[in-house]
Amino acid sequence: MLQPNATGDGEAQLTARFWALVIVTGIVTGFFGVLLMLILFTVEHAAFGVSSDGQGFSAAVAAADGWRRVTPLLIGGVIAGVGWFLLRRFTPGRKSEADEVLWTGEGRLSFRRSLGTSVLSEIVIGLGASLGREAAPKLMGAVSGSVAAEWAGMSAAQQRLLVACGGGAGLAAVYNVPLGGALFAAEVLMGAVALPLVLPALACAATATAVAWVYLPEHATYLDIPEYRFDLRLLVWAAVLGPIVGIVAAGYIRVIGWISHHQARGRWVLIAPLIAFAVLAGVAVAFPQLYGNGKGMAHDAFVGVGSIGLLVALAVLKPLVTALCLGAGASGGLFTPVMSTGAVLGAALGIAWSQVWPGSPIGAYALIGAAAMIGAGMQAPLAALVLVLELTHSGFGLMVPMMVATVIATAITRWIDGYSIYTARLSSA
């Protein structure tokens, strides 16, 4: 009996011409990733004095006091309001949501609107908005695939696959996660991990990541994470954590879905971001970790830094301020905000667990919590596990507890609603 996965290409024929477009899409996506990260790092440096690699963003924000911390975010509110109002006014009906175009099959991605959205997104995130930086390169990767497929006259199935490959490659390029980006393209954007889908996704993600190395670092996104070892208490805790994260993730998804369907519209878009960012700035007076995508708070949790009170506060506040930014009409990603929420939640619950069964490092609990939250939030357990490993270059010793927590959390979230942080934002969801 022939292996089904090894025979035939399915709807999208993997012709020589298609493979050439995969490589071209990867190259273009890699350069878009470089451009967008250059914009982000330049804005971060101008606003807070952050170094070019962005490693010190949280420290720079925390070091800024008074108006030096608040002013950049207020400026971001003005830029976001005026920028997105004008963009939507002069590109009416144009699409700039790769997920919506892929999953509904309606319309096509607009290069002009997508580029404007992506540049605005990185600017406001660099100024402190609580959104993920990966949405812009993911979108421009998808646009690159769409433009290449249309130019070459590819079939609808080939175009869809190339758009997904470009989207995953964008994520891979800016986070240096080629395998995770490929799995994201297959598992999240295409909805299947099959050989005819995975092969081009791998090639595109690898190409984009290699191209991005001309500017972006080759090391892990999260540095100096210890190599935590397996322990029985972590395995038992993972089984307890899974249902908790699954319920929390379902709540997070519902909040994102509700706010996405009640976003500011019309002329409210002009002032809503300023109001939302002002609220964020006010909250961040006490919790500067809320600025940006949440990378700093996740890193602190991964290395075991933070009291249980701080970790619980961040786990509650980060989803709320992220939803606030989205509701104001801003555009950005959810991947890192969701992961950072899982990291601080895992660390907080790990501290509580250590009172009952002490011995394991808090950072190990944070890694397990991050993987479980991403898996449940994205409804993509394979991509979640690989992304945590690639982002930290750690966690291999925790693989079994991470798998247990991620499987349970993803299953619970799927049972409650069946949506993800991406499908919840669709207009037809």
Secondary structure, 3 states (H helix, E strand, C coil): CCCHHHCCCCCCCCCHHHHHHHHHHHHHHHHHHHHHHHHHHHHHHHHHCCCCCCCCHHHHHHHCCCHHHHHHHHHHHHHHHHHHHHHHHHCCCCECCHHHHHHHCCCCECHHHHHHHHHHHHHHHHCCCCCECCHHHHHHHHHHHHHHHHHHCCCHHHHHHHHHHHHHHHHHHHHCCHHHHHHHHHHHHHCCCCHHHHHHHHHHHHHHHHHHCCCCCCCCCCCCCCCCCCCHHHHHHHHHHHHHHHHHHHHHHHHHHHHHCCCCCCCHHHHHHHHHHHHHHHHHCCCHHHCCCCHHHHHHHHCCCCCHHHHHHHHHHHHHHHHHHHHCCCCCECHHHHHHHHHHHHHHHHHHHHHHCCCCCHHHHHHHHHHHHHHHHHCCHHHHHHHHHHHHCCCHHHHHHHHHHHHHHHHHHHHHCCCCCCHHHCCCC
